[in-house]
């Protein structure tokens, strides 16, 4: 099982969560900047903001589409 991180060009950091023996994604804990937990149970893929404009930090909400964010993969 491998946890994979991939930066999308002009987009978020994509984290692919491996599946456990039952086929469901393994548990992952994601914390907001204030330390509170975000419910990501059952998600096979997590998208983390790289542009800094998201309203749902640290997760991506697509805000990069409306700005001039440019970063390579």
N, CA, C and O atoms as a Tripos MOL2 file, in Angstrom:
@<TRIPOS>MOLECULE
protein
  292   291    73     0     0
PROTEIN
NO_CHARGES

@<TRIPOS>ATOM
      1 N           0.8380   -1.1820    0.0000 N.3       1 UNK1
      2 CA          0.0000    0.0000    0.0000 C.3       1 UNK1
      3 C           0.8800    1.2410    0.0000 C.2       1 UNK1
      4 O           1.8300    1.3510    0.7740 O.2       1 UNK1
      5 N           0.5450    2.1610   -0.8760 N.am      2 UNK2
      6 CA          1.3490    3.3540   -1.0250 C.3       2 UNK2
      7 C           0.4620    4.5900   -1.0130 C.2       2 UNK2
      8 O          -0.5510    4.6460   -1.7110 O.2       2 UNK2
      9 N           0.8430    5.5620   -0.2290 N.am      3 UNK3
     10 CA          0.1800    6.8560   -0.2120 C.3       3 UNK3
     11 C           0.8900    7.6960   -1.2620 C.2       3 UNK3
     12 O           2.0960    7.9220   -1.1650 O.2       3 UNK3
     13 N           0.1420    8.1670   -2.2790 N.am      4 UNK4
     14 CA          0.7700    8.8970   -3.3790 C.3       4 UNK4
     15 C           0.4040   10.3710   -3.3430 C.2       4 UNK4
     16 O          -0.7470   10.7370   -3.1070 O.2       4 UNK4
     17 N           1.4000   11.2070   -3.5790 N.am      5 UNK5
     18 CA          1.2400   12.6500   -3.6590 C.3       5 UNK5
     19 C           1.6350   13.0780   -5.0670 C.2       5 UNK5
     20 O           2.6740   12.6710   -5.5840 O.2       5 UNK5
     21 N           0.7910   13.9050   -5.6770 N.am      6 UNK6
     22 CA          1.1120   14.4070   -7.0170 C.3       6 UNK6
     23 C           0.6020   15.8390   -7.1340 C.2       6 UNK6
     24 O          -0.5610   16.1140   -6.8400 O.2       6 UNK6
     25 N           1.4510   16.7270   -7.5540 N.am      7 UNK7
     26 CA          1.0540   18.1220   -7.7530 C.3       7 UNK7
     27 C           0.5510   18.2740   -9.1800 C.2       7 UNK7
     28 O           1.2570   17.9560  -10.1370 O.2       7 UNK7
     29 N          -0.6710   18.7620   -9.3100 N.am      8 UNK8
     30 CA         -1.2070   19.0330  -10.6380 C.3       8 UNK8
     31 C          -0.6950   20.3890  -11.1100 C.2       8 UNK8
     32 O          -0.6220   21.3390  -10.3310 O.2       8 UNK8
     33 N          -0.3440   20.4710  -12.3810 N.am      9 UNK9
     34 CA          0.0770   21.7550  -12.9480 C.3       9 UNK9
     35 C          -1.0730   22.7400  -12.8000 C.2       9 UNK9
     36 O          -2.2100   22.4220  -13.1480 O.2       9 UNK9
     37 N          -0.7870   23.9320  -12.2870 N.am     10 UNK10
     38 CA         -1.7780   24.9800  -12.0860 C.3      10 UNK10
     39 C          -2.9600   24.5030  -11.2350 C.2      10 UNK10
     40 O          -4.0780   24.9930  -11.3960 O.2      10 UNK10
     41 N          -2.7180   23.5580  -10.3410 N.am     11 UNK11
     42 CA         -3.8040   23.0340   -9.5230 C.3      11 UNK11
     43 C          -3.3380   22.5100   -8.1790 C.2      11 UNK11
     44 O          -2.2400   22.8330   -7.7240 O.2      11 UNK11
     45 N          -4.1820   21.6900   -7.5370 N.am     12 UNK12
     46 CA         -3.9160   21.2320   -6.1860 C.3      12 UNK12
     47 C          -2.8860   20.1040   -6.0900 C.2      12 UNK12
     48 O          -2.4600   19.5250   -7.0900 O.2      12 UNK12
     49 N          -2.5150   19.8240   -4.8620 N.am     13 UNK13
     50 CA         -1.7190   18.6470   -4.5460 C.3      13 UNK13
     51 C          -2.7190   17.5100   -4.3580 C.2      13 UNK13
     52 O          -3.6160   17.6040   -3.5210 O.2      13 UNK13
     53 N          -2.5710   16.4450   -5.1270 N.am     14 UNK14
     54 CA         -3.4960   15.3120   -5.0920 C.3      14 UNK14
     55 C          -2.8730   14.2000   -4.2550 C.2      14 UNK14
     56 O          -1.7440   13.7790   -4.5060 O.2      14 UNK14
     57 N          -3.6170   13.7310   -3.2630 N.am     15 UNK15
     58 CA         -3.1680   12.6200   -2.4340 C.3      15 UNK15
     59 C          -4.1060   11.4510   -2.6860 C.2      15 UNK15
     60 O          -5.3070   11.5430   -2.4330 O.2      15 UNK15
     61 N          -3.5500   10.3490   -3.1880 N.am     16 UNK16
     62 CA         -4.3290    9.1370   -3.4120 C.3      16 UNK16
     63 C          -4.1920    8.2490   -2.1840 C.2      16 UNK16
     64 O          -3.0880    7.8610   -1.8010 O.2      16 UNK16
     65 N          -5.3250    7.9360   -1.5770 N.am     17 UNK17
     66 CA         -5.3450    7.1430   -0.3420 C.3      17 UNK17
     67 C          -5.4690    5.6680   -0.7170 C.2      17 UNK17
     68 O          -6.4070    5.2950   -1.4220 O.2      17 UNK17
     69 N          -4.5500    4.8260   -0.2640 N.am     18 UNK18
     70 CA         -4.6340    3.4060   -0.5960 C.3      18 UNK18
     71 C          -5.8260    2.7420    0.0760 C.2      18 UNK18
     72 O          -6.3220    3.1970    1.1070 O.2      18 UNK18
     73 N          -6.2630    1.6640   -0.5320 N.am     19 UNK19
     74 CA         -7.3860    0.8980    0.0120 C.3      19 UNK19
     75 C          -6.8820   -0.1650    0.9740 C.2      19 UNK19
     76 O          -5.7870   -0.7040    0.8200 O.2      19 UNK19
     77 N          -7.7050   -0.4490    1.9620 N.am     20 UNK20
     78 CA         -7.4070   -1.5110    2.9120 C.3      20 UNK20
     79 C          -7.8610   -2.8510    2.3610 C.2      20 UNK20
     80 O          -8.2930   -2.9310    1.2120 O.2      20 UNK20
     81 N          -7.7700   -3.9000    3.1590 N.am     21 UNK21
     82 CA         -8.1480   -5.2360    2.7130 C.3      21 UNK21
     83 C          -9.6110   -5.3430    2.2820 C.2      21 UNK21
     84 O          -9.9570   -6.1940    1.4620 O.2      21 UNK21
     85 N         -10.4640   -4.4860    2.8300 N.am     22 UNK22
     86 CA        -11.8880   -4.5320    2.4750 C.3      22 UNK22
     87 C         -12.2080   -3.7020    1.2340 C.2      22 UNK22
     88 O         -13.3580   -3.6550    0.7980 O.2      22 UNK22
     89 N         -11.1910   -3.0470    0.6650 N.am     23 UNK23
     90 CA        -11.3820   -2.2420   -0.5310 C.3      23 UNK23
     91 C         -11.7030   -0.7880   -0.2550 C.2      23 UNK23
     92 O         -11.6820    0.0330   -1.1720 O.2      23 UNK23
     93 N         -11.9990   -0.4560    0.9830 N.am     24 UNK24
     94 CA        -12.3020    0.9290    1.3500 C.3      24 UNK24
     95 C         -11.0040    1.6870    1.6030 C.2      24 UNK24
     96 O         -10.0180    1.0900    2.0350 O.2      24 UNK24
     97 N         -10.9870    3.0060    1.3400 N.am     25 UNK25
     98 CA         -9.7810    3.7910    1.6140 C.3      25 UNK25
     99 C          -9.3920    3.7090    3.0890 C.2      25 UNK25
    100 O         -10.2510    3.7060    3.9700 O.2      25 UNK25
    101 N          -8.0960    3.6430    3.3390 N.am     26 UNK26
    102 CA         -7.6050    3.6130    4.7140 C.3      26 UNK26
    103 C          -7.9290    4.9250    5.4160 C.2      26 UNK26
    104 O          -8.0900    5.9540    4.7600 O.2      26 UNK26
    105 N          -8.0270    4.9010    6.7420 N.am     27 UNK27
    106 CA         -8.3120    6.1320    7.4720 C.3      27 UNK27
    107 C          -7.1720    7.1430    7.3450 C.2      27 UNK27
    108 O          -5.9930    6.7900    7.3800 O.2      27 UNK27
    109 N          -7.5600    8.4060    7.1970 N.am     28 UNK28
    110 CA         -6.6080    9.5090    7.0970 C.3      28 UNK28
    111 C          -7.1360   10.6340    7.9750 C.2      28 UNK28
    112 O          -8.3400   10.8860    8.0130 O.2      28 UNK28
    113 N          -6.2420   11.3050    8.6760 N.am     29 UNK29
    114 CA         -6.6450   12.4510    9.4850 C.3      29 UNK29
    115 C          -6.1190   13.7160    8.8190 C.2      29 UNK29
    116 O          -4.9270   13.8290    8.5300 O.2      29 UNK29
    117 N          -7.0200   14.6630    8.5800 N.am     30 UNK30
    118 CA         -6.6610   15.9550    7.9970 C.3      30 UNK30
    119 C          -7.1090   17.0310    8.9730 C.2      30 UNK30
    120 O          -8.2460   17.0230    9.4450 O.2      30 UNK30
    121 N          -6.2000   17.9620    9.2720 N.am     31 UNK31
    122 CA         -6.4970   19.0230   10.2220 C.3      31 UNK31
    123 C          -6.5240   20.3830    9.5410 C.2      31 UNK31
    124 O          -5.7220   20.6590    8.6490 O.2      31 UNK31
    125 N          -7.4530   21.2260    9.9690 N.am     32 UNK32
    126 CA         -7.5130   22.6200    9.5100 C.3      32 UNK32
    127 C          -6.3710   23.3890   10.1670 C.2      32 UNK32
    128 O          -5.7430   22.8900   11.1000 O.2      32 UNK32
    129 N          -6.0990   24.6110    9.6800 N.am     33 UNK33
    130 CA         -5.0410   25.4120   10.2940 C.3      33 UNK33
    131 C          -5.2230   25.6290   11.7930 C.2      33 UNK33
    132 O          -4.2430   25.8000   12.5180 O.2      33 UNK33
    133 N          -6.4830   25.6250   12.2690 N.am     34 UNK34
    134 CA         -6.7270   25.8230   13.7030 C.3      34 UNK34
    135 C          -6.6210   24.5290   14.5120 C.2      34 UNK34
    136 O          -6.8050   24.5370   15.7290 O.2      34 UNK34
    137 N          -6.3230   23.4060   13.8270 N.am     35 UNK35
    138 CA         -6.1450   22.1310   14.5070 C.3      35 UNK35
    139 C          -7.3830   21.2660   14.5610 C.2      35 UNK35
    140 O          -7.3030   20.1250   15.0150 O.2      35 UNK35
    141 N          -8.5280   21.7600   14.1160 N.am     36 UNK36
    142 CA         -9.7530   20.9530   14.1270 C.3      36 UNK36
    143 C          -9.7280   19.9610   12.9620 C.2      36 UNK36
    144 O          -9.1390   20.2230   11.9140 O.2      36 UNK36
    145 N         -10.3730   18.8300   13.1710 N.am     37 UNK37
    146 CA        -10.3660   17.7590   12.1750 C.3      37 UNK37
    147 C         -11.3930   18.0040   11.0710 C.2      37 UNK37
    148 O         -12.4560   18.5790   11.3040 O.2      37 UNK37
    149 N         -11.0520   17.5560    9.8720 N.am     38 UNK38
    150 CA        -11.9480   17.5940    8.7210 C.3      38 UNK38
    151 C         -12.3650   16.1580    8.4440 C.2      38 UNK38
    152 O         -11.5220   15.2610    8.4070 O.2      38 UNK38
    153 N         -13.6500   15.9380    8.2510 N.am     39 UNK39
    154 CA        -14.1390   14.5880    7.9600 C.3      39 UNK39
    155 C         -13.8300   14.2320    6.5080 C.2      39 UNK39
    156 O         -14.4480   14.7720    5.5900 O.2      39 UNK39
    157 N         -12.8900   13.3380    6.3020 N.am     40 UNK40
    158 CA        -12.5210   12.8770    4.9640 C.3      40 UNK40
    159 C         -12.7100   11.3570    4.8550 C.2      40 UNK40
    160 O         -12.1600   10.7170    3.9590 O.2      40 UNK40
    161 N         -13.4810   10.8010    5.7630 N.am     41 UNK41
    162 CA        -13.6960    9.3530    5.7940 C.3      41 UNK41
    163 C         -14.2390    8.8510    4.4620 C.2      41 UNK41
    164 O         -15.1690    9.4290    3.8980 O.2      41 UNK41
    165 N         -13.6560    7.7880    3.9770 N.am     42 UNK42
    166 CA        -14.1210    7.1430    2.7620 C.3      42 UNK42
    167 C         -13.6310    7.7610    1.4650 C.2      42 UNK42
    168 O         -13.9580    7.2620    0.3880 O.2      42 UNK42
    169 N         -12.8640    8.8230    1.5390 N.am     43 UNK43
    170 CA        -12.3650    9.4580    0.3100 C.3      43 UNK43
    171 C         -11.1110    8.7390   -0.1810 C.2      43 UNK43
    172 O         -10.1700    8.5140    0.5800 O.2      43 UNK43
    173 N         -11.1160    8.3890   -1.4450 N.am     44 UNK44
    174 CA         -9.9620    7.7270   -2.0490 C.3      44 UNK44
    175 C          -8.9540    8.7320   -2.5650 C.2      44 UNK44
    176 O          -7.8110    8.3800   -2.8560 O.2      44 UNK44
    177 N          -9.3780    9.9960   -2.6820 N.am     45 UNK45
    178 CA         -8.4890   11.0360   -3.1800 C.3      45 UNK45
    179 C          -8.7650   12.3250   -2.4200 C.2      45 UNK45
    180 O          -9.9180   12.6920   -2.1950 O.2      45 UNK45
    181 N          -7.7000   13.0030   -2.0290 N.am     46 UNK46
    182 CA         -7.7980   14.2800   -1.3340 C.3      46 UNK46
    183 C          -7.0700   15.3310   -2.1560 C.2      46 UNK46
    184 O          -5.9910   15.0730   -2.6880 O.2      46 UNK46
    185 N          -7.6610   16.5170   -2.2590 N.am     47 UNK47
    186 CA         -7.0600   17.6050   -3.0280 C.3      47 UNK47
    187 C          -6.7090   18.7330   -2.0720 C.2      47 UNK47
    188 O          -7.5860   19.2880   -1.4100 O.2      47 UNK47
    189 N          -5.4270   19.0740   -1.9990 N.am     48 UNK48
    190 CA         -4.9420   20.1130   -1.1010 C.3      48 UNK48
    191 C          -4.5660   21.3660   -1.8930 C.2      48 UNK48
    192 O          -3.9120   21.2840   -2.9330 O.2      48 UNK48
    193 N          -4.9900   22.5210   -1.3860 N.am     49 UNK49
    194 CA         -4.7640   23.8090   -2.0400 C.3      49 UNK49
    195 C          -3.2790   24.1280   -2.1260 C.2      49 UNK49
    196 O          -2.5260   23.9010   -1.1790 O.2      49 UNK49
    197 N          -2.8660   24.6600   -3.2810 N.am     50 UNK50
    198 CA         -1.5080   25.1790   -3.4490 C.3      50 UNK50
    199 C          -1.5110   26.6620   -3.7780 C.2      50 UNK50
    200 O          -0.4680   27.3120   -3.6980 O.2      50 UNK50
    201 N          -2.6780   27.2170   -4.1510 N.am     51 UNK51
    202 CA         -2.7070   28.6260   -4.5600 C.3      51 UNK51
    203 C          -2.9270   29.5780   -3.3830 C.2      51 UNK51
    204 O          -2.6190   30.7660   -3.4860 O.2      51 UNK51
    205 N          -3.4530   29.0730   -2.2710 N.am     52 UNK52
    206 CA         -3.6780   29.9000   -1.0970 C.3      52 UNK52
    207 C          -4.9930   30.6620   -1.0870 C.2      52 UNK52
    208 O          -5.2320   31.4550   -0.1770 O.2      52 UNK52
    209 N          -5.8460   30.4440   -2.0680 N.am     53 UNK53
    210 CA         -7.1080   31.1890   -2.1460 C.3      53 UNK53
    211 C          -8.3250   30.3890   -1.7230 C.2      53 UNK53
    212 O          -9.4340   30.9220   -1.7340 O.2      53 UNK53
    213 N          -8.1580   29.1420   -1.3550 N.am     54 UNK54
    214 CA         -9.2860   28.3060   -0.9700 C.3      54 UNK54
    215 C          -9.9980   28.8530    0.2630 C.2      54 UNK54
    216 O          -9.3810   29.4690    1.1310 O.2      54 UNK54
    217 N         -11.2850   28.6190    0.3210 N.am     55 UNK55
    218 CA        -12.0610   28.9710    1.5170 C.3      55 UNK55
    219 C         -12.2530   27.7600    2.4150 C.2      55 UNK55
    220 O         -12.8800   27.8590    3.4700 O.2      55 UNK55
    221 N         -11.7190   26.6210    2.0040 N.am     56 UNK56
    222 CA        -11.8560   25.3990    2.7940 C.3      56 UNK56
    223 C         -10.4950   24.8190    3.1430 C.2      56 UNK56
    224 O         -10.2970   23.6060    3.0680 O.2      56 UNK56
    225 N          -9.5540   25.6780    3.5240 N.am     57 UNK57
    226 CA         -8.1810   25.2610    3.8360 C.3      57 UNK57
    227 C          -8.1670   24.1280    4.8470 C.2      57 UNK57
    228 O          -8.9240   24.1380    5.8180 O.2      57 UNK57
    229 N          -7.3090   23.1620    4.6150 N.am     58 UNK58
    230 CA         -6.2670   23.0820    3.5970 C.3      58 UNK58
    231 C          -6.7320   22.4260    2.2930 C.2      58 UNK58
    232 O          -5.9280   22.2460    1.3790 O.2      58 UNK58
    233 N          -8.0120   22.0680    2.1930 N.am     59 UNK59
    234 CA         -8.4990   21.4030    0.9940 C.3      59 UNK59
    235 C          -8.7630   22.3990   -0.1310 C.2      59 UNK59
    236 O          -9.0750   23.5650    0.1100 O.2      59 UNK59
    237 N          -8.6310   21.9190   -1.3510 N.am     60 UNK60
    238 CA         -8.8570   22.7460   -2.5380 C.3      60 UNK60
    239 C         -10.3580   22.8800   -2.7810 C.2      60 UNK60
    240 O         -11.1060   21.9100   -2.6550 O.2      60 UNK60
    241 N         -10.7920   24.0960   -3.1310 N.am     61 UNK61
    242 CA        -12.1890   24.3140   -3.5050 C.3      61 UNK61
    243 C         -12.3170   24.8150   -4.9370 C.2      61 UNK61
    244 O         -13.3890   25.2620   -5.3470 O.2      61 UNK61
    245 N         -11.2270   24.7410   -5.7020 N.am     62 UNK62
    246 CA        -11.2360   25.1610   -7.0940 C.3      62 UNK62
    247 C         -10.9440   26.6320   -7.3050 C.2      62 UNK62
    248 O         -11.0250   27.1170   -8.4330 O.2      62 UNK62
    249 N         -10.6030   27.3580   -6.2420 N.am     63 UNK63
    250 CA        -10.3390   28.7930   -6.3510 C.3      63 UNK63
    251 C          -9.2100   29.1100   -7.3240 C.2      63 UNK63
    252 O          -9.1650   30.2110   -7.8740 O.2      63 UNK63
    253 N          -8.3000   28.1690   -7.5470 N.am     64 UNK64
    254 CA         -7.1860   28.3950   -8.4710 C.3      64 UNK64
    255 C          -7.6730   28.6490   -9.9000 C.2      64 UNK64
    256 O          -6.9560   29.2420  -10.7060 O.2      64 UNK64
    257 N          -8.8840   28.2030  -10.2110 N.am     65 UNK65
    258 CA         -9.4270   28.4010  -11.5570 C.3      65 UNK65
    259 C          -9.7470   29.8670  -11.8400 C.2      65 UNK65
    260 O          -9.8060   30.2730  -13.0010 O.2      65 UNK65
    261 N          -9.9550   30.6620  -10.7940 N.am     66 UNK66
    262 CA        -10.3000   32.0610  -10.9810 C.3      66 UNK66
    263 C          -9.1650   33.0220  -10.7080 C.2      66 UNK66
    264 O          -9.3980   34.2150  -10.5150 O.2      66 UNK66
    265 N          -7.9400   32.5250  -10.6900 N.am     67 UNK67
    266 CA         -6.7970   33.4060  -10.4330 C.3      67 UNK67
    267 C          -5.6630   33.0490  -11.3760 C.2      67 UNK67
    268 O          -5.7990   32.1430  -12.1970 O.2      67 UNK67
    269 N          -4.5690   33.7380  -11.2680 N.am     68 UNK68
    270 CA         -3.4270   33.5050  -12.1530 C.3      68 UNK68
    271 C          -2.4210   32.5410  -11.5650 C.2      68 UNK68
    272 O          -1.2240   32.6660  -11.8250 O.2      68 UNK68
    273 N          -2.8780   31.5810  -10.7770 N.am     69 UNK69
    274 CA         -1.9950   30.6130  -10.1370 C.3      69 UNK69
    275 C          -1.2560   29.7960  -11.1990 C.2      69 UNK69
    276 O          -1.8800   29.1870  -12.0680 O.2      69 UNK69
    277 N           0.0550   29.7880  -11.1230 N.am     70 UNK70
    278 CA          0.8940   29.0330  -12.0560 C.3      70 UNK70
    279 C           1.9780   28.3070  -11.2700 C.2      70 UNK70
    280 O           2.8750   28.9400  -10.7140 O.2      70 UNK70
    281 N           1.8990   27.0090  -11.2240 N.am     71 UNK71
    282 CA          2.9490   26.1690  -10.6500 C.3      71 UNK71
    283 C           3.0440   24.9070  -11.4910 C.2      71 UNK71
    284 O           2.0230   24.4020  -11.9570 O.2      71 UNK71
    285 N           4.2310   24.3940  -11.6910 N.am     72 UNK72
    286 CA          4.3810   23.1630  -12.4720 C.3      72 UNK72
    287 C           3.9620   21.9390  -11.6650 C.2      72 UNK72
    288 O           3.7160   22.0200  -10.4620 O.2      72 UNK72
    289 N           3.8900   20.8230  -12.3470 N.am     73 UNK73
    290 CA          3.5950   19.5660  -11.6560 C.3      73 UNK73
    291 C           4.7240   19.2220  -10.7290 C.2      73 UNK73
    292 O           4.6740   18.1960  -10.0500 O.2      73 UNK73
@<TRIPOS>BOND
     1     1     2 1
     2     2     3 1
     3     3     4 2
     4     3     5 am
     5     5     6 1
     6     6     7 1
     7     7     8 2
     8     7     9 am
     9     9    10 1
    10    10    11 1
    11    11    12 2
    12    11    13 am
    13    13    14 1
    14    14    15 1
    15    15    16 2
    16    15    17 am
    17    17    18 1
    18    18    19 1
    19    19    20 2
    20    19    21 am
    21    21    22 1
    22    22    23 1
    23    23    24 2
    24    23    25 am
    25    25    26 1
    26    26    27 1
    27    27    28 2
    28    27    29 am
    29    29    30 1
    30    30    31 1
    31    31    32 2
    32    31    33 am
    33    33    34 1
    34    34    35 1
    35    35    36 2
    36    35    37 am
    37    37    38 1
    38    38    39 1
    39    39    40 2
    40    39    41 am
    41    41    42 1
    42    42    43 1
    43    43    44 2
    44    43    45 am
    45    45    46 1
    46    46    47 1
    47    47    48 2
    48    47    49 am
    49    49    50 1
    50    50    51 1
    51    51    52 2
    52    51    53 am
    53    53    54 1
    54    54    55 1
    55    55    56 2
    56    55    57 am
    57    57    58 1
    58    58    59 1
    59    59    60 2
    60    59    61 am
    61    61    62 1
    62    62    63 1
    63    63    64 2
    64    63    65 am
    65    65    66 1
    66    66    67 1
    67    67    68 2
    68    67    69 am
    69    69    70 1
    70    70    71 1
    71    71    72 2
    72    71    73 am
    73    73    74 1
    74    74    75 1
    75    75    76 2
    76    75    77 am
    77    77    78 1
    78    78    79 1
    79    79    80 2
    80    79    81 am
    81    81    82 1
    82    82    83 1
    83    83    84 2
    84    83    85 am
    85    85    86 1
    86    86    87 1
    87    87    88 2
    88    87    89 am
    89    89    90 1
    90    90    91 1
    91    91    92 2
    92    91    93 am
    93    93    94 1
    94    94    95 1
    95    95    96 2
    96    95    97 am
    97    97    98 1
    98    98    99 1
    99    99   100 2
   100    99   101 am
   101   101   102 1
   102   102   103 1
   103   103   104 2
   104   103   105 am
   105   105   106 1
   106   106   107 1
   107   107   108 2
   108   107   109 am
   109   109   110 1
   110   110   111 1
   111   111   112 2
   112   111   113 am
   113   113   114 1
   114   114   115 1
   115   115   116 2
   116   115   117 am
   117   117   118 1
   118   118   119 1
   119   119   120 2
   120   119   121 am
   121   121   122 1
   122   122   123 1
   123   123   124 2
   124   123   125 am
   125   125   126 1
   126   126   127 1
   127   127   128 2
   128   127   129 am
   129   129   130 1
   130   130   131 1
   131   131   132 2
   132   131   133 am
   133   133   134 1
   134   134   135 1
   135   135   136 2
   136   135   137 am
   137   137   138 1
   138   138   139 1
   139   139   140 2
   140   139   141 am
   141   141   142 1
   142   142   143 1
   143   143   144 2
   144   143   145 am
   145   145   146 1
   146   146   147 1
   147   147   148 2
   148   147   149 am
   149   149   150 1
   150   150   151 1
   151   151   152 2
   152   151   153 am
   153   153   154 1
   154   154   155 1
   155   155   156 2
   156   155   157 am
   157   157   158 1
   158   158   159 1
   159   159   160 2
   160   159   161 am
   161   161   162 1
   162   162   163 1
   163   163   164 2
   164   163   165 am
   165   165   166 1
   166   166   167 1
   167   167   168 2
   168   167   169 am
   169   169   170 1
   170   170   171 1
   171   171   172 2
   172   171   173 am
   173   173   174 1
   174   174   175 1
   175   175   176 2
   176   175   177 am
   177   177   178 1
   178   178   179 1
   179   179   180 2
   180   179   181 am
   181   181   182 1
   182   182   183 1
   183   183   184 2
   184   183   185 am
   185   185   186 1
   186   186   187 1
   187   187   188 2
   188   187   189 am
   189   189   190 1
   190   190   191 1
   191   191   192 2
   192   191   193 am
   193   193   194 1
   194   194   195 1
   195   195   196 2
   196   195   197 am
   197   197   198 1
   198   198   199 1
   199   199   200 2
   200   199   201 am
   201   201   202 1
   202   202   203 1
   203   203   204 2
   204   203   205 am
   205   205   206 1
   206   206   207 1
   207   207   208 2
   208   207   209 am
   209   209   210 1
   210   210   211 1
   211   211   212 2
   212   211   213 am
   213   213   214 1
   214   214   215 1
   215   215   216 2
   216   215   217 am
   217   217   218 1
   218   218   219 1
   219   219   220 2
   220   219   221 am
   221   221   222 1
   222   222   223 1
   223   223   224 2
   224   223   225 am
   225   225   226 1
   226   226   227 1
   227   227   228 2
   228   227   229 am
   229   229   230 1
   230   230   231 1
   231   231   232 2
   232   231   233 am
   233   233   234 1
   234   234   235 1
   235   235   236 2
   236   235   237 am
   237   237   238 1
   238   238   239 1
   239   239   240 2
   240   239   241 am
   241   241   242 1
   242   242   243 1
   243   243   244 2
   244   243   245 am
   245   245   246 1
   246   246   247 1
   247   247   248 2
   248   247   249 am
   249   249   250 1
   250   250   251 1
   251   251   252 2
   252   251   253 am
   253   253   254 1
   254   254   255 1
   255   255   256 2
   256   255   257 am
   257   257   258 1
   258   258   259 1
   259   259   260 2
   260   259   261 am
   261   261   262 1
   262   262   263 1
   263   263   264 2
   264   263   265 am
   265   265   266 1
   266   266   267 1
   267   267   268 2
   268   267   269 am
   269   269   270 1
   270   270   271 1
   271   271   272 2
   272   271   273 am
   273   273   274 1
   274   274   275 1
   275   275   276 2
   276   275   277 am
   277   277   278 1
   278   278   279 1
   279   279   280 2
   280   279   281 am
   281   281   282 1
   282   282   283 1
   283   283   284 2
   284   283   285 am
   285   285   286 1
   286   286   287 1
   287   287   288 2
   288   287   289 am
   289   289   290 1
   290   290   291 1
   291   291   292 2
@<TRIPOS>SUBSTRUCTURE
     1 UNK1         2 RESIDUE 1 A UNK
     2 UNK2         6 RESIDUE 1 A UNK
     3 UNK3        10 RESIDUE 1 A UNK
     4 UNK4        14 RESIDUE 1 A UNK
     5 UNK5        18 RESIDUE 1 A UNK
     6 UNK6        22 RESIDUE 1 A UNK
     7 UNK7        26 RESIDUE 1 A UNK
     8 UNK8        30 RESIDUE 1 A UNK
     9 UNK9        34 RESIDUE 1 A UNK
    10 UNK10       38 RESIDUE 1 A UNK
    11 UNK11       42 RESIDUE 1 A UNK
    12 UNK12       46 RESIDUE 1 A UNK
    13 UNK13       50 RESIDUE 1 A UNK
    14 UNK14       54 RESIDUE 1 A UNK
    15 UNK15       58 RESIDUE 1 A UNK
    16 UNK16       62 RESIDUE 1 A UNK
    17 UNK17       66 RESIDUE 1 A UNK
    18 UNK18       70 RESIDUE 1 A UNK
    19 UNK19       74 RESIDUE 1 A UNK
    20 UNK20       78 RESIDUE 1 A UNK
    21 UNK21       82 RESIDUE 1 A UNK
    22 UNK22       86 RESIDUE 1 A UNK
    23 UNK23       90 RESIDUE 1 A UNK
    24 UNK24       94 RESIDUE 1 A UNK
    25 UNK25       98 RESIDUE 1 A UNK
    26 UNK26      102 RESIDUE 1 A UNK
    27 UNK27      106 RESIDUE 1 A UNK
    28 UNK28      110 RESIDUE 1 A UNK
    29 UNK29      114 RESIDUE 1 A UNK
    30 UNK30      118 RESIDUE 1 A UNK
    31 UNK31      122 RESIDUE 1 A UNK
    32 UNK32      126 RESIDUE 1 A UNK
    33 UNK33      130 RESIDUE 1 A UNK
    34 UNK34      134 RESIDUE 1 A UNK
    35 UNK35      138 RESIDUE 1 A UNK
    36 UNK36      142 RESIDUE 1 A UNK
    37 UNK37      146 RESIDUE 1 A UNK
    38 UNK38      150 RESIDUE 1 A UNK
    39 UNK39      154 RESIDUE 1 A UNK
    40 UNK40      158 RESIDUE 1 A UNK
    41 UNK41      162 RESIDUE 1 A UNK
    42 UNK42      166 RESIDUE 1 A UNK
    43 UNK43      170 RESIDUE 1 A UNK
    44 UNK44      174 RESIDUE 1 A UNK
    45 UNK45      178 RESIDUE 1 A UNK
    46 UNK46      182 RESIDUE 1 A UNK
    47 UNK47      186 RESIDUE 1 A UNK
    48 UNK48      190 RESIDUE 1 A UNK
    49 UNK49      194 RESIDUE 1 A UNK
    50 UNK50      198 RESIDUE 1 A UNK
    51 UNK51      202 RESIDUE 1 A UNK
    52 UNK52      206 RESIDUE 1 A UNK
    53 UNK53      210 RESIDUE 1 A UNK
    54 UNK54      214 RESIDUE 1 A UNK
    55 UNK55      218 RESIDUE 1 A UNK
    56 UNK56      222 RESIDUE 1 A UNK
    57 UNK57      226 RESIDUE 1 A UNK
    58 UNK58      230 RESIDUE 1 A UNK
    59 UNK59      234 RESIDUE 1 A UNK
    60 UNK60      238 RESIDUE 1 A UNK
    61 UNK61      242 RESIDUE 1 A UNK
    62 UNK62      246 RESIDUE 1 A UNK
    63 UNK63      250 RESIDUE 1 A UNK
    64 UNK64      254 RESIDUE 1 A UNK
    65 UNK65      258 RESIDUE 1 A UNK
    66 UNK66      262 RESIDUE 1 A UNK
    67 UNK67      266 RESIDUE 1 A UNK
    68 UNK68      270 RESIDUE 1 A UNK
    69 UNK69      274 RESIDUE 1 A UNK
    70 UNK70      278 RESIDUE 1 A UNK
    71 UNK71      282 RESIDUE 1 A UNK
    72 UNK72      286 RESIDUE 1 A UNK
    73 UNK73      290 RESIDUE 1 A UNK
